């Protein structure tokens, strides 16, 4: 059988005349991406606390992670403003990536009691990890619903053994306090919402309404409204 029959376009195969240009194009793309001598993007050292979220008056932990830290650093420090005077019992412990003997310190600002400075320092002979969780900030949340509020994180620095400081980028975080937060309670609330919607949909006087706006729509919007209102 001739090569033309093996690559007959009428039979759904690619003609040999198209195969060579395609190979050349792919080779050019690979050469452009790999051999143009472009510098890789700069990796910015960052201290990044996660979002603070929980139920009213709940004590929660906020993990603080770092990434792309320079080698040889022994101390990390940053500040956070919780923006509320009902965030209480703020304290800190070393994260899972820190060596045994790591020290932590929390300093409350005298002029702004909602603002805290956090310091993590490794023991002698150790250094901060280049990436990973360096601390967990524990605090008691307010006793009322708080809609998502951005928390300023500032003044991120890492310090070498000789005292040399280097500024690092800080991530963004937020505070949100809801009425219900525990997974089991959330499941119960959502199950009750679904059951309630189905029960109401079976009520004869509202039959016409639910034919236009079926229960599935309300199963999406009602939980969204609960979240917007701070219930979940």
Order of alpha helices (4+ residues) and beta strands (2+ residues): alpha-alpha-beta-beta-beta-beta-beta-beta-beta-beta-beta-beta-beta-beta-alpha-alpha-alpha
